[in-house]
Amino acid sequence: MPEDAARTPADGRTPVGILGATGSVGQRMVGLLADHPWFRVAYVTGSERSQGLPYREAARWAQSSPIPPAVAHMEVRATRVTGEAPLVLSALDASVAGPVETAFAQAGVLVVSNARSHRMDPDVPLIVPEVNPDHLGLLEAQSAQPGGIITNPNCSTIGLALTLAPLHRTFGVRRLHVVTLQAVSGAGIPGVSSMEILDNVIPFIAGEEEKLERETRKILGQLSNGEVEPASVQVSAHCNRVPVIDGHLACVSVELEGDPKPEAAAEVMAAFRGRPQGLGLPSAPRRPLHLLPQEDAPQPRLHRDLEGGMAVPVGRIRDCPLLTLRYVLLSHNTLRGAAGGSLLTAELALAEGWVPGRRGTP
Ligand SMILES: NC(=O)c1ccc[n+]([C@@H]2O[C@H](COP(=O)([O-])OP(=O)(O)OC[C@H]3O[C@@H](n4cnc5c(N)ncnc54)[C@H](OP(=O)(O)O)[C@@H]3O)[C@@H](O)[C@H]2O)c1
């Protein structure tokens, strides 16, 4: 690792670089890191379009709160390896993320990425911190590089995996059918045009159904002997883009071992907690799953911001005439599904000693 990466900054917080800081997910990261107790933003990067500009001019800021002053005047850098921070959060477009993230890892930096590029690499952990924190152990298999790469799943997969985990542990999930209604912020900035999406639903999102199907199996899989054996869960997905700004809704029908009743499923979902809650990580929701009793919930506009957008509201748990149960879940795609999820993973990695040169939390 570069020598300066491990240096303790004056305020004790770990310096973090944000790669692709100007986009939809990068902007959320900038917002979430503004007053973070463990991390401070050391630098921000973008494409050639943004390099050399102050962040406030480069980013087409699309958040309701103002740009944090500490970042507003920072110059956007080229996305090149630097040892100024031992940790980077990557919100790079997948067309460039793969080799760039590898270069950072080879230079001794721990990368927590939102891009799809490395998610299915056999030695790269694909983490939902409440579900499979033990998969961070896969980083041992990356020992050829002094840093490492950890990935965040696809935005719709994260909410699905959070709801399936307690069902899988308690009953066993055999197969499921999921239909998503995904927000426009999931397509980045500028994303889909208003002429395409207003008064419309687009029943296709490139690559999304395949990601839901294979990533779910890896996340629910078992780590043993340095590799993840994917769960033998069959997933059939339909993904739709809908005219909602933030918040992916998913309607799930699931077949479970032992034919449990809706009340039993609701009980294990409501009781579900993970390592982030046990460790008291700064971005961890108190309860990962919130069971909503209303017959018409969850709804994106009403429920996406529960616990800062980090909790997943679940409703309409009921019998299914085809499989065992049906339910509806909602996850905030740029918070729990991207920036907030990767930040929670970075907190877990720091707390568990995976960040090069940093021994635990401040
Ligand atoms: N949006 C979501 O809900 C969501 C959820 C989960 C995962 N993801 C993934 O997260 C990543 C970011 O998504 P997004 O929605 O934030 O996309 P976005 O709004 O299109 O932002 C992409 C970012 O990548 C930068 N970039 C593009 N080409 C580059 C290059 N050649 N060199 C360096 N930087 C480059 C852009 O910089 P400039 O602005 O300077 O061009 C921008 O900062 C993607 O891999 C996406 O698949 C997104």
The ligand as a Gaussian input file, in Angstrom:
#p B3LYP/6-31G(d) Opt

LIG

0 1
 N      -28.399000       4.674000     -10.167000
 C      -28.624000       3.586000      -9.432000
 O      -29.685000       3.453000      -8.785000
 C      -27.585000       2.495000      -9.338000
 C      -27.814000       1.476000      -8.436000
 C      -26.866000       0.454000      -8.292000
 C      -25.715000       0.477000      -9.057000
 N      -25.522000       1.471000      -9.949000
 C      -24.243000       1.466000     -10.689000
 O      -23.441000       2.516000     -10.144000
 C      -22.635000       3.114000     -11.169000
 C      -22.985000       4.592000     -11.256000
 O      -24.345000       4.711000     -11.649000
 P      -25.032000       6.136000     -11.837000
 O      -26.480000       5.864000     -11.937000
 O      -24.532000       7.078000     -10.821000
 O      -24.450000       6.560000     -13.301000
 P      -24.229000       8.023000     -13.889000
 O      -25.179000       8.986000     -13.291000
 O      -24.227000       7.839000     -15.359000
 O      -22.720000       8.409000     -13.398000
 C      -21.591000       7.772000     -13.931000
 C      -20.314000       8.345000     -13.331000
 O      -19.191000       7.713000     -14.003000
 C      -18.339000       8.755000     -14.497000
 N      -17.710000       8.332000     -15.744000
 C      -18.309000       8.014000     -16.922000
 N      -17.375000       7.710000     -17.851000
 C      -16.166000       7.864000     -17.251000
 C      -14.831000       7.724000     -17.694000
 N      -14.518000       7.358000     -18.964000
 N      -13.821000       7.951000     -16.810000
 C      -14.100000       8.328000     -15.541000
 N      -15.362000       8.500000     -15.066000
 C      -16.376000       8.249000     -15.911000
 C      -19.238000       9.956000     -14.721000
 O      -18.454000      11.136000     -14.711000
 P      -18.907000      12.492000     -15.503000
 O      -20.175000      12.957000     -14.885000
 O      -17.748000      13.384000     -15.220000
 O      -19.056000      12.126000     -16.953000
 C      -20.160000       9.854000     -13.502000
 O      -19.523000      10.394000     -12.383000
 C      -22.943000       2.338000     -12.458000
 O      -21.974000       1.340000     -12.623000
 C      -24.324000       1.756000     -12.180000
 O      -24.572000       0.610000     -12.931000
 C      -26.415000       2.492000     -10.102000

